[in-house]
Amino acid sequence: QTCIINSRLLDVSFFNENIGMAVGWKGTIIYTINSGEKWNVAITGWMGAFYSAQMFTPTLGFSAGVNTIFQPLIYRTNDCWQTYDTIIFYPEHGGSNYEADLTDIYFINTSKGFTTARIFNGEGAICQSNDSGYTWDTIYWSNYCLNEITFHSKNIGYAVGNFGQIVKTTDS
């Protein structure tokens, strides 16, 4: 099935066999509730990009990316992309806030999630939310960009980045 949008898609996530979402360039978020037979446009057409998607429940979904003025941003929905919240925050290190691309997002439960960041100067960060994505704190800083994060269990997770960097946590 081809979607009617003119955008490069970068990530896809399905909660189950029916409900899923995809994200990409031009601030695109599309979703399906029927296994991809039909895709619906939640948002598209603005300058920016979403690099990562996670449909966590049938109604709770997240996207991570950046807008045109280099503000890292998360979009979240509680109603399968009928409406959504925009959360803008900057990774913090050494008392300074940094512009960044949020490259991946991963929630381990409905409250606790993580995002990786590619800082404009080539460094990287991992940020954490404990309130379902409404607020974020920087919990790890790296000399290299971080590109993706995943969890094997609620405590064991890995992030990967440039120059072969692999970071592991055993306590979330």
C-alpha contacts under 8 A as a table, 3 or more apart, distances in Angstrom:
res1	aa1	res2	aa2	distance
1	Q	36	G	7.22
1	Q	37	E	6.71
1	Q	38	K	7.76
3	C	38	K	7.95
3	C	39	W	6.35
7	S	24	G	6.74
7	S	25	W	5.74
7	S	26	K	6.42
7	S	28	T	7.09
8	R	24	G	5.61
8	R	25	W	5.43
9	L	22	A	6.77
9	L	23	V	5.51
9	L	24	G	4.02
9	L	25	W	6.39
9	L	28	T	7.70
10	L	22	A	7.47
10	L	23	V	5.91
10	L	24	G	4.75
10	L	25	W	7.49
10	L	50	F	7.51
10	L	51	Y	5.73
10	L	52	S	7.12
11	D	22	A	5.59
11	D	23	V	5.54
11	D	24	G	6.80
11	D	51	Y	6.33
11	D	52	S	5.40
11	D	53	A	6.00
12	V	20	G	7.36
12	V	21	M	5.71
12	V	22	A	4.17
12	V	23	V	6.55
12	V	52	S	7.54
12	V	53	A	5.98
12	V	54	Q	7.60
13	S	20	G	5.53
13	S	21	M	5.48
13	S	22	A	6.40
13	S	53	A	5.81
13	S	54	Q	5.24
13	S	55	M	5.70
14	F	17	E	6.87
14	F	18	N	7.50
14	F	19	I	5.75
14	F	20	G	3.85
14	F	21	M	6.33
14	F	54	Q	7.40
14	F	55	M	5.75
15	F	18	N	7.62
15	F	19	I	5.66
15	F	20	G	5.85
15	F	55	M	5.24
15	F	56	F	5.81
15	F	57	T	5.84
15	F	58	P	6.29
16	N	19	I	5.67
16	N	20	G	7.24
16	N	58	P	7.90
17	E	20	G	7.92
17	E	35	S	5.76
18	N	32	T	7.12
18	N	33	I	5.20
18	N	34	N	4.73
18	N	35	S	4.02
18	N	36	G	7.28
19	I	31	Y	7.47
19	I	32	T	5.58
19	I	33	I	4.38
19	I	34	N	6.49
19	I	35	S	6.39
19	I	55	M	7.86
19	I	58	P	6.25
20	G	31	Y	5.63
20	G	32	T	5.37
20	G	33	I	6.66
20	G	35	S	7.48
20	G	36	G	7.77
20	G	55	M	6.16
21	M	29	I	7.01
21	M	30	I	5.56
21	M	31	Y	4.07
21	M	32	T	6.24
21	M	53	A	7.00
21	M	54	Q	7.60
21	M	55	M	6.61
22	A	28	T	7.95
22	A	29	I	5.86
22	A	30	I	5.36
22	A	31	Y	6.32
22	A	53	A	6.46
23	V	27	G	7.52
23	V	28	T	5.27
23	V	29	I	4.58
23	V	30	I	6.44
23	V	50	F	5.59
23	V	51	Y	6.67
23	V	52	S	6.66
23	V	53	A	6.30
23	V	63	S	7.24
24	G	27	G	6.26
24	G	28	T	5.09
24	G	29	I	6.89
24	G	49	A	5.59
24	G	50	F	4.92
24	G	51	Y	6.00
24	G	52	S	7.99
25	W	28	T	5.86
25	W	47	M	7.69
25	W	48	G	6.31
25	W	49	A	4.31
25	W	50	F	6.29
25	W	51	Y	7.97
26	K	44	T	5.77
26	K	45	G	5.04
26	K	46	W	4.98
26	K	47	M	4.94
26	K	48	G	5.27
26	K	49	A	5.58
27	G	43	I	6.76
27	G	44	T	5.16
27	G	45	G	6.34
27	G	46	W	5.54
27	G	47	M	6.31
27	G	48	G	5.11
27	G	49	A	4.69
27	G	50	F	5.87
27	G	67	N	7.77
28	T	41	V	7.75
28	T	42	A	7.62
28	T	43	I	5.44
28	T	44	T	4.14
28	T	45	G	6.94
28	T	49	A	7.10
28	T	50	F	6.87
29	I	41	V	6.35
29	I	42	A	5.46
29	I	43	I	5.30
29	I	44	T	6.47
29	I	50	F	7.82
29	I	63	S	7.98
30	I	39	W	6.27
30	I	40	N	5.42
30	I	41	V	4.46
30	I	42	A	5.39
30	I	43	I	7.03
31	Y	39	W	5.51
31	Y	40	N	5.28
31	Y	41	V	6.59
31	Y	42	A	7.05
31	Y	80	C	7.68
31	Y	81	W	7.26
32	T	35	S	6.44
32	T	36	G	5.41
32	T	37	E	7.56
32	T	38	K	6.12
32	T	39	W	4.81
32	T	40	N	6.13
33	I	36	G	7.16
33	I	38	K	7.84
33	I	39	W	7.99
34	N	37	E	5.76
34	N	38	K	6.71
35	S	38	K	7.79
36	G	39	W	5.98
41	V	44	T	7.07
42	A	81	W	5.82
42	A	82	Q	6.95
47	M	67	N	6.54
47	M	68	T	5.64
48	G	65	G	7.64
48	G	66	V	5.74
48	G	67	N	4.16
48	G	68	T	5.04
49	A	65	G	5.51
49	A	66	V	5.66
49	A	67	N	6.47
50	F	53	A	7.76
50	F	63	S	6.31
50	F	64	A	5.39
50	F	65	G	4.05
50	F	66	V	6.56
51	Y	63	S	7.49
51	Y	64	A	5.99
51	Y	65	G	5.31
51	Y	102	L	7.21
51	Y	103	T	5.42
51	Y	104	D	6.51
52	S	63	S	5.50
52	S	64	A	5.24
52	S	65	G	6.96
52	S	103	T	6.24
52	S	104	D	4.86
52	S	105	I	6.01
53	A	61	G	7.54
53	A	62	F	5.75
53	A	63	S	4.47
53	A	64	A	6.68
53	A	104	D	7.53
53	A	105	I	6.71
54	Q	61	G	5.65
54	Q	62	F	5.23
54	Q	63	S	6.48
54	Q	105	I	6.87
54	Q	106	Y	6.72
54	Q	107	F	7.77
55	M	58	P	7.17
55	M	59	T	7.72
55	M	60	L	6.21
55	M	61	G	4.21
55	M	62	F	6.39
56	F	59	T	7.72
56	F	60	L	5.56
56	F	61	G	5.55
56	F	62	F	7.78
56	F	107	F	7.35
56	F	110	T	7.44
57	T	60	L	4.98
57	T	61	G	6.95
58	P	80	C	6.71
59	T	77	T	7.00
59	T	78	N	5.20
59	T	79	D	4.61
59	T	80	C	4.29
59	T	81	W	7.77
60	L	76	R	7.22
60	L	77	T	5.45
60	L	78	N	4.61
60	L	79	D	6.53
60	L	80	C	6.29
61	G	76	R	5.59
61	G	77	T	5.28
61	G	78	N	6.90
61	G	80	C	6.72
61	G	81	W	7.66
62	F	74	I	6.84
62	F	75	Y	5.62
62	F	76	R	4.46
62	F	77	T	6.63
62	F	105	I	7.47
63	S	74	I	5.58
63	S	75	Y	5.15
63	S	76	R	6.55
63	S	105	I	6.98
64	A	72	P	7.79
64	A	73	L	5.93
64	A	74	I	4.62
64	A	75	Y	6.59
64	A	102	L	5.45
64	A	103	T	6.56
64	A	104	D	6.25
64	A	105	I	6.10
64	A	115	T	7.58
65	G	72	P	6.02
65	G	73	L	5.46
65	G	74	I	6.51
65	G	101	D	5.60
65	G	102	L	4.63
65	G	103	T	6.21
65	G	104	D	7.95
66	V	70	F	5.76
66	V	71	Q	5.52
66	V	72	P	4.54
66	V	73	L	5.41
66	V	100	A	7.11
66	V	101	D	5.12
66	V	102	L	6.38
67	N	70	F	5.40
67	N	71	Q	5.54
67	N	72	P	6.82
67	N	73	L	7.14
68	T	71	Q	7.35
70	F	99	E	5.54
70	F	100	A	6.19
70	F	101	D	7.14
71	Q	88	I	6.50
71	Q	89	F	7.12
71	Q	90	Y	7.03
71	Q	99	E	5.76
71	Q	100	A	6.60
71	Q	101	D	7.67
72	P	88	I	5.87
72	P	89	F	5.98
72	P	90	Y	6.16
72	P	99	E	6.53
72	P	100	A	5.44
72	P	101	D	5.55
72	P	102	L	5.78
73	L	86	T	6.94
73	L	87	I	5.55
73	L	88	I	4.49
73	L	89	F	6.46
73	L	102	L	6.97
74	I	86	T	6.01
74	I	87	I	5.05
74	I	88	I	6.48
74	I	133	G	7.58
75	Y	84	Y	6.39
75	Y	85	D	5.57
75	Y	86	T	4.77
75	Y	87	I	6.18
76	R	84	Y	5.39
76	R	85	D	5.31
76	R	86	T	6.83
76	R	87	I	7.95
76	R	133	G	7.23
77	T	80	C	6.02
77	T	81	W	5.49
77	T	82	Q	7.66
77	T	83	T	6.19
77	T	84	Y	4.41
77	T	85	D	6.38
78	N	81	W	7.38
78	N	83	T	7.55
78	N	84	Y	7.17
79	D	82	Q	5.69
79	D	83	T	6.52
79	D	84	Y	7.92
80	C	83	T	7.64
81	W	84	Y	6.04
87	I	133	G	7.79
87	I	134	Y	6.43
87	I	135	T	7.64
89	F	135	T	7.87
89	F	136	W	7.08
90	Y	97	N	5.36
90	Y	98	Y	5.46
90	Y	99	E	6.11
90	Y	100	A	7.28
91	P	97	N	5.62
91	P	98	Y	5.50
91	P	99	E	7.38
91	P	100	A	7.51
91	P	117	A	7.80
91	P	125	A	6.92
91	P	127	C	6.97
91	P	137	D	7.23
91	P	138	T	5.63
92	E	95	G	6.44
92	E	96	S	5.48
92	E	97	N	4.39
92	E	98	Y	6.23
92	E	137	D	7.69
92	E	138	T	5.92
93	H	96	S	5.45
93	H	97	N	6.55
93	H	98	Y	7.82
93	H	138	T	7.57
93	H	141	W	7.17
98	Y	119	I	6.65
98	Y	120	F	7.46
99	E	119	I	6.17
99	E	120	F	5.97
100	A	117	A	6.07
100	A	118	R	5.41
100	A	119	I	4.29
100	A	120	F	5.40
101	D	117	A	5.61
101	D	118	R	5.14
101	D	119	I	6.56
101	D	120	F	7.68
102	L	105	I	7.78
102	L	115	T	6.52
102	L	116	T	5.73
102	L	117	A	4.47
102	L	118	R	6.39
103	T	115	T	7.16
103	T	116	T	5.53
103	T	117	A	5.56
103	T	118	R	6.65
103	T	146	L	7.51
103	T	147	N	5.34
103	T	148	E	6.44
104	D	115	T	5.37
104	D	116	T	5.32
104	D	117	A	7.52
104	D	147	N	6.46
104	D	148	E	5.09
104	D	149	I	6.33
105	I	113	G	7.21
105	I	114	F	5.70
105	I	115	T	4.35
105	I	116	T	6.76
105	I	148	E	7.73
105	I	149	I	7.00
106	Y	113	G	5.52
106	Y	114	F	5.29
106	Y	115	T	6.38
106	Y	149	I	6.64
106	Y	150	T	6.35
106	Y	151	F	7.85
107	F	110	T	6.82
107	F	111	S	7.54
107	F	112	K	5.72
107	F	113	G	3.78
107	F	114	F	6.14
108	I	111	S	7.90
108	I	112	K	5.90
108	I	113	G	5.92
108	I	151	F	7.31
108	I	154	K	5.90
109	N	112	K	5.48
109	N	113	G	7.16
110	T	113	G	7.87
110	T	132	S	5.80
111	S	129	S	7.24
111	S	130	N	5.23
111	S	131	D	4.90
111	S	132	S	4.01
111	S	133	G	7.27
112	K	128	Q	7.21
112	K	129	S	5.49
112	K	130	N	4.49
112	K	131	D	6.56
112	K	132	S	6.08
112	K	133	G	7.70
113	G	128	Q	5.70
113	G	129	S	5.19
113	G	130	N	6.71
113	G	132	S	6.99
113	G	133	G	6.88
114	F	126	I	6.73
114	F	127	C	5.58
114	F	128	Q	4.51
114	F	129	S	6.34
114	F	149	I	7.62
115	T	126	I	5.70
115	T	127	C	5.31
115	T	128	Q	6.57
115	T	149	I	7.14
116	T	124	G	7.36
116	T	125	A	5.82
116	T	126	I	4.64
116	T	127	C	6.50
116	T	146	L	5.63
116	T	147	N	6.06
116	T	148	E	6.10
116	T	149	I	6.56
116	T	159	A	7.66
117	A	124	G	5.31
117	A	125	A	5.01
117	A	126	I	6.22
117	A	127	C	7.79
117	A	145	C	6.70
117	A	146	L	5.64
117	A	147	N	6.77
118	R	122	G	6.68
118	R	123	E	6.39
118	R	124	G	4.90
118	R	125	A	7.00
118	R	144	Y	7.99
118	R	145	C	4.59
118	R	146	L	5.68
118	R	147	N	6.83
119	I	122	G	5.52
119	I	123	E	5.07
119	I	124	G	5.22
119	I	125	A	7.33
119	I	145	C	6.49
120	F	123	E	7.22
122	G	143	N	7.32
122	G	144	Y	5.81
122	G	145	C	5.60
123	E	141	W	7.68
123	E	142	S	5.77
123	E	143	N	4.64
123	E	144	Y	4.27
123	E	145	C	4.80
123	E	146	L	7.80
124	G	141	W	5.93
124	G	142	S	4.87
124	G	143	N	6.28
124	G	144	Y	5.20
124	G	145	C	3.98
124	G	146	L	5.04
125	A	138	T	6.80
125	A	139	I	7.58
125	A	140	Y	5.47
125	A	141	W	4.48
125	A	142	S	5.82
125	A	145	C	7.31
125	A	146	L	6.45
126	I	138	T	5.93
126	I	139	I	5.88
126	I	140	Y	5.07
126	I	141	W	6.64
126	I	146	L	7.64
127	C	136	W	6.04
127	C	137	D	5.25
127	C	138	T	4.16
127	C	139	I	5.51
127	C	140	Y	7.02
128	Q	136	W	5.34
128	Q	137	D	5.34
128	Q	138	T	6.34
128	Q	139	I	6.55
129	S	132	S	6.40
129	S	133	G	5.31
129	S	134	Y	7.19
129	S	135	T	5.79
129	S	136	W	4.64
129	S	137	D	6.56
130	N	133	G	7.07
130	N	135	T	7.55
130	N	136	W	7.69
131	D	134	Y	5.87
131	D	135	T	6.60
132	S	135	T	7.98
133	G	136	W	6.84
138	T	141	W	7.52
142	S	145	C	7.06
142	S	146	L	7.69
144	Y	161	G	6.60
144	Y	162	N	5.80
144	Y	163	F	7.46
144	Y	165	Q	7.73
145	C	161	G	5.43
145	C	162	N	5.59
146	L	159	A	6.88
146	L	160	V	5.74
146	L	161	G	3.98
146	L	162	N	6.56
147	N	159	A	7.34
147	N	160	V	5.88
147	N	161	G	5.05
147	N	162	N	7.55
148	E	159	A	5.48
148	E	160	V	5.52
148	E	161	G	7.05
149	I	157	G	7.21
149	I	158	Y	5.64
149	I	159	A	4.19
149	I	160	V	6.62
150	T	157	G	5.58
150	T	158	Y	5.54
150	T	159	A	6.54
151	F	154	K	6.62
151	F	155	N	7.36
151	F	156	I	5.68
151	F	157	G	3.90
151	F	158	Y	6.24
152	H	155	N	7.76
152	H	156	I	5.55
152	H	157	G	5.81
153	S	156	I	5.24
153	S	157	G	7.07
154	K	157	G	7.78
154	K	172	S	6.57
155	N	169	T	7.11
155	N	170	T	5.22
155	N	171	D	4.69
155	N	172	S	4.36
156	I	168	K	7.23
156	I	169	T	5.50
156	I	170	T	4.46
156	I	171	D	6.48
156	I	172	S	6.27
157	G	168	K	5.70
157	G	169	T	5.24
157	G	170	T	6.71
157	G	172	S	6.76
158	Y	166	I	6.80
158	Y	167	V	5.49
158	Y	168	K	4.53
158	Y	169	T	6.45
159	A	166	I	5.77
159	A	167	V	5.08
159	A	168	K	6.59
160	V	164	G	7.24
160	V	165	Q	5.55
160	V	166	I	4.56
160	V	167	V	6.31
161	G	164	G	6.23
161	G	165	Q	4.99
161	G	166	I	6.55
162	N	165	Q	5.88
169	T	172	S	5.96
